[in-house]
Amino acid sequence: MIIVRLVSGLGNQLFQYAIAREISLRNNIDLKLDCSFFKGQSLRSYQLNNFNINASFATQHDLAKFKKLRSSLSFKYKILRKMEQFLPKYKRSIFFEDDLWLYDQNLARVNDNTYIDGYWQNQNYLSALHPQVLEELTLKNVGNSEYNHYLSLIKSKNAVSIHIRRGDYLTDAHASSTFGILSLAYYHRAINHFHSRFSDSAFFIFSDDLAWAEEQFKILATFVKIENGQQPSLELDLMSKCNHNIIANSSFSWWGAFLNPNPEKTVIMPKNWVQDENINSKINLKLSNWIQL
């Protein structure tokens, strides 16, 4: 059994699930999800229920051993923690991400009875992703009329998704200082790139602040809004159904582009993912054929 801790928004949950599911498939062992992060907080919620994932929820009994190993003050667990430090990292009961951006090759060697805790935002983890994982990251049957309306429009055009992330990048001090809001100049350069290549480009704008986007973007575009923004999995899937993608510095739209199956897609991403250049130099989220502006 592998247990993975799910935290934050849908994009982060997709990274966490995909990496853990890859390990479970490789070793032919069950995957369980620790969703305790979402209890008692309203900003984020568990979102993978809309996908065809293959995992069950970890019970309190499943989690007890790992919780005690991490925090119990008893003599027994203090000794066990000391002993774990002498093991190779991939053999430890709790595999914790040491650096938020760097690829850790030890993760690929993790086996049974391990708790995985991290964000795993590095494209190297997904370079040889099992095809079954991609199959599982498809939506369940969708009976949403708004979704079907936008999907029909997207399929009828040379669709280009544009994702504009504001929300907590404005309201949360840590997110704001770490990521920051992308400039309008970035989006205009990306839009001009598509205008110069595809005269029939049809833009579909996705944002957690559509009112602001509609004021700022004086272009012919479709502004996608499903149930007042309460269905992020549907919006992410619609991004992946577009022919091309302009993404924000956000794991949410990164996955929209990554799951886009179009072999001839053009994906534009920001050159600077975060504001600290020392951190930017470590980030590895650009796939070989993606364009940075």
Secondary structure per residue as TSV (DSSP state, phi and psi in degrees):
chain	resnum	aa	ss	phi	psi
A	1	M	-	360.0	131.2
A	2	I	E	-110.1	134.9
A	3	I	E	-116.2	131.0
A	4	V	E	-116.7	136.2
A	5	R	E	-85.5	122.9
A	6	L	-	-97.9	131.6
A	7	V	-	-141.8	161.4
A	8	S	S	69.1	-152.5
A	9	G	S	-85.9	-173.4
A	10	L	H	-60.9	-42.7
A	11	G	H	-58.7	-44.8
A	12	N	H	-65.0	-40.8
A	13	Q	H	-61.8	-35.6
A	14	L	H	-66.8	-42.5
A	15	F	H	-58.6	-48.7
A	16	Q	H	-63.8	-43.6
A	17	Y	H	-67.1	-47.5
A	18	A	H	-59.8	-44.7
A	19	I	H	-66.2	-44.2
A	20	A	H	-68.5	-38.4
A	21	R	H	-66.6	-37.0
A	22	E	H	-58.6	-43.0
A	23	I	H	-65.8	-42.2
A	24	S	H	-66.2	-37.7
A	25	L	H	-69.0	-42.6
A	26	R	H	-61.6	-35.0
A	27	N	H	-102.4	0.0
A	28	N	T	56.7	48.9
A	29	I	-	-129.5	159.0
A	30	D	-	-71.5	150.4
A	31	L	E	-114.1	134.3
A	32	K	E	-125.9	150.9
A	33	L	E	-109.0	128.4
A	34	D	E	-95.9	106.8
A	35	C	-	-106.2	20.8
A	36	S	G	-65.3	-22.0
A	37	F	G	-56.4	-33.8
A	38	F	G	-83.6	-8.0
A	39	K	T	-76.3	131.5
A	40	G	T	77.8	13.4
A	41	Q	-	-138.7	146.4
A	42	S	S	-107.0	-11.7
A	43	L	S	-69.9	-42.0
A	44	R	-	-122.5	154.9
A	45	S	-	-141.5	161.1
A	46	Y	-	-66.1	128.0
A	47	Q	-	-120.5	-7.1
A	48	L	G	-76.5	-6.2
A	49	N	G	-64.3	-16.8
A	50	N	G	-86.6	-3.0
A	51	F	B	-110.1	163.4
A	52	N	-	-85.0	51.0
A	53	I	-	-74.7	162.7
A	54	N	-	-125.7	82.4
A	55	A	-	-162.3	155.6
A	56	S	E	-113.4	169.4
A	57	F	E	-84.1	136.3
A	58	A	-	-68.9	136.5
A	59	T	-	-87.7	168.9
A	60	Q	H	-60.3	-34.9
A	61	H	H	-64.7	-42.0
A	62	D	H	-60.5	-38.1
A	63	L	H	-86.1	-17.3
A	64	A	H	-55.6	-48.0
A	65	K	H	-58.2	-44.4
A	66	F	H	-72.4	-36.6
A	67	K	H	-63.7	-42.8
A	68	K	H	-66.2	-40.3
A	69	L	H	-64.3	-32.5
A	70	R	H	-80.3	-36.8
A	71	S	H	-134.8	-8.4
A	72	S	-	-64.0	139.9
A	73	L	-	-93.9	3.5
A	74	S	S	-67.7	153.0
A	75	F	H	-58.3	-40.8
A	76	K	H	-57.2	-48.5
A	77	Y	H	-78.4	-24.0
A	78	K	H	-65.3	-41.1
A	79	I	H	-66.9	-43.8
A	80	L	H	-61.5	-38.6
A	81	R	H	-63.3	-41.4
A	82	K	H	-63.1	-42.5
A	83	M	H	-63.9	-38.7
A	84	E	H	-62.1	-30.8
A	85	Q	T	-65.4	-21.9
A	86	F	T	-90.5	-5.9
A	87	L	S	-84.8	152.4
A	88	P	-	-55.9	146.0
A	89	K	G	-55.1	-40.7
A	90	Y	G	-70.6	-10.8
A	91	K	G	-98.9	-0.8
A	92	R	S	-76.5	151.7
A	93	S	S	-67.7	-33.2
A	94	I	E	-116.4	117.7
A	95	F	E	-100.9	105.8
A	96	F	E	-105.4	138.8
A	97	E	-	-73.2	119.0
A	98	D	S	-78.6	-35.5
A	99	D	S	-130.5	131.8
A	100	L	S	-64.3	-17.1
A	101	W	S	-123.5	-21.2
A	102	L	S	-83.6	144.0
A	103	Y	-	-73.6	131.0
A	104	D	-	-114.5	106.9
A	105	Q	G	-65.4	-17.9
A	106	N	G	-64.0	-27.6
A	107	L	G	-60.6	-34.5
A	108	A	G	-66.3	-16.9
A	109	R	G	-99.6	0.2
A	110	V	-	-62.9	142.5
A	111	N	-	-129.2	-148.7
A	112	D	S	-65.7	157.9
A	113	N	S	57.6	50.2
A	114	T	E	-130.1	141.4
A	115	Y	E	-105.3	125.7
A	116	I	E	-109.3	126.6
A	117	D	E	-134.4	109.0
A	118	G	S	175.3	-176.3
A	119	Y	-	-103.1	-35.3
A	120	W	-	59.4	42.3
A	121	Q	-	-91.6	76.2
A	122	N	-	-148.2	127.1
A	123	Q	G	-66.4	-16.7
A	124	N	G	-62.9	-29.0
A	125	Y	G	-65.0	-23.5
A	126	L	G	-108.5	7.2
A	127	S	T	-66.5	-28.0
A	128	A	T	-127.4	45.8
A	129	L	-	-64.4	134.1
A	130	H	-	-60.0	133.0
A	131	P	H	-54.5	-29.1
A	132	Q	H	-66.3	-31.6
A	133	V	H	-63.3	-43.7
A	134	L	H	-63.2	-36.6
A	135	E	H	-63.8	-37.2
A	136	E	H	-73.6	-23.3
A	137	L	T	-91.0	37.7
A	138	T	S	-109.9	153.5
A	139	L	B	-70.3	147.4
A	140	K	-	-68.6	172.5
A	141	N	-	-53.5	129.1
A	142	V	-	-106.2	122.5
A	143	G	-	-111.5	31.9
A	144	N	-	-97.8	120.5
A	145	S	H	-66.9	-36.1
A	146	E	H	-65.1	-44.3
A	147	Y	H	-57.8	-47.9
A	148	N	H	-63.4	-34.1
A	149	H	H	-62.9	-50.7
A	150	Y	H	-67.6	-36.6
A	151	L	H	-61.8	-41.1
A	152	S	H	-62.1	-41.8
A	153	L	H	-64.0	-44.9
A	154	I	H	-61.3	-42.8
A	155	K	H	-68.4	-21.1
A	156	S	T	-90.5	-2.4
A	157	K	T	-133.7	169.3
A	158	N	E	-84.4	80.1
A	159	A	E	-79.7	137.3
A	160	V	E	-124.6	118.7
A	161	S	E	-82.8	143.5
A	162	I	E	-125.7	121.6
A	163	H	E	-109.2	129.3
A	164	I	E	-119.5	112.7
A	165	R	-	-99.3	122.3
A	166	R	-	-127.5	-94.6
A	167	G	T	40.4	-117.3
A	168	D	H	-69.3	-16.2
A	169	Y	H	-68.2	-15.4
A	170	L	H	-101.9	-42.2
A	171	T	H	-91.0	-23.8
A	172	D	-	-99.7	121.9
A	173	A	H	-60.3	-41.8
A	174	H	H	-67.8	-46.8
A	175	A	H	-62.5	-38.6
A	176	S	H	-65.2	-44.4
A	177	S	H	-73.4	-27.1
A	178	T	H	-82.7	-52.8
A	179	F	T	-97.6	-54.3
A	180	G	-	76.0	163.6
A	181	I	-	-87.7	132.9
A	182	L	-	-66.3	147.4
A	183	S	-	-75.3	156.1
A	184	L	H	-62.6	-30.5
A	185	A	H	-60.9	-37.7
A	186	Y	H	-60.1	-46.8
A	187	Y	H	-67.1	-38.9
A	188	H	H	-65.9	-39.5
A	189	R	H	-62.4	-42.2
A	190	A	H	-66.2	-43.1
A	191	I	H	-62.7	-43.5
A	192	N	H	-63.3	-33.9
A	193	H	H	-60.0	-44.2
A	194	F	H	-72.0	-37.2
A	195	H	H	-59.9	-38.0
A	196	S	H	-74.4	-24.7
A	197	R	H	-97.5	-39.8
A	198	F	-	-130.0	106.1
A	199	S	T	-67.6	-19.4
A	200	D	T	-98.6	17.8
A	201	S	E	-58.0	132.0
A	202	A	E	-119.6	118.5
A	203	F	E	-93.5	136.5
A	204	F	E	-122.1	117.0
A	205	I	E	-100.5	128.1
A	206	F	E	-117.3	133.0
A	207	S	E	-161.6	153.3
A	208	D	S	-87.8	7.5
A	209	D	-	-145.3	68.0
A	210	L	H	-66.0	-32.0
A	211	A	H	-60.7	-44.1
A	212	W	H	-65.6	-43.5
A	213	A	H	-61.9	-40.9
A	214	E	H	-66.5	-30.2
A	215	E	H	-73.5	-35.7
A	216	Q	H	-89.1	-33.7
A	217	F	-	-99.7	97.4
A	218	K	-	-91.1	59.1
A	219	I	S	-126.7	160.8
A	220	L	S	-73.3	112.0
A	221	A	E	-154.3	160.6
A	222	T	E	-102.7	123.9
A	223	F	E	-94.9	115.0
A	224	V	-	-87.9	124.1
A	225	K	-	-142.4	117.0
A	226	I	S	-119.3	119.6
A	227	E	G	48.7	48.3
A	228	N	G	55.8	36.6
A	229	G	G	76.2	15.0
A	230	Q	T	-92.8	7.6
A	231	Q	-	-128.0	68.7
A	232	P	H	-60.9	-32.6
A	233	S	H	-64.5	-35.4
A	234	L	H	-70.1	-39.2
A	235	E	H	-69.1	-40.4
A	236	L	H	-62.3	-41.0
A	237	D	H	-64.2	-39.3
A	238	L	H	-64.1	-37.6
A	239	M	H	-57.5	-43.9
A	240	S	H	-68.9	-19.1
A	241	K	H	-85.8	-11.9
A	242	C	S	-71.4	155.6
A	243	N	S	-68.9	-34.3
A	244	H	E	-140.3	166.7
A	245	N	E	-142.3	136.9
A	246	I	E	-113.1	115.6
A	247	I	-	-108.2	160.5
A	248	A	-	-93.1	177.8
A	249	N	S	-80.4	65.6
A	250	S	S	-146.4	132.7
A	251	S	H	-63.6	-23.1
A	252	F	H	-61.9	-55.8
A	253	S	H	-77.1	-22.6
A	254	W	H	-57.9	-43.8
A	255	W	H	-70.7	-32.6
A	256	G	H	-58.6	-40.7
A	257	A	H	-75.4	-41.1
A	258	F	H	-62.6	-38.2
A	259	L	T	-83.8	-3.3
A	260	N	-	-68.2	116.1
A	261	P	-	-84.3	-1.1
A	262	N	-	-64.0	115.3
A	263	P	T	-67.3	-17.3
A	264	E	T	-109.0	21.3
A	265	K	-	-67.9	148.7
A	266	T	-	-109.6	125.7
A	267	V	E	-118.8	125.7
A	268	I	E	-111.1	130.5
A	269	M	E	-130.8	157.3
A	270	P	-	-70.0	141.9
A	271	K	S	-64.1	-38.6
A	272	N	-	-105.9	113.8
A	273	W	S	-81.0	-35.1
A	274	V	S	-128.9	174.0
A	275	Q	S	-84.3	-25.0
A	276	D	-	-84.2	115.8
A	277	E	H	-63.9	-30.7
A	278	N	H	-64.0	-35.7
A	279	I	H	-75.8	-41.4
A	280	N	H	-54.4	-37.2
A	281	S	T	-65.9	-18.2
A	282	K	T	-94.8	-18.9
A	283	I	-	-73.8	132.1
A	284	N	-	-129.4	77.4
A	285	L	-	-117.2	-3.6
A	286	K	-	-85.6	120.8
A	287	L	-	-77.4	160.3
A	288	S	T	-57.7	-35.8
A	289	N	T	-99.3	9.0
A	290	W	-	-83.6	154.6
A	291	I	E	-111.3	131.7
A	292	Q	E	-103.1	131.7
A	293	L	-	-124.7	360.0
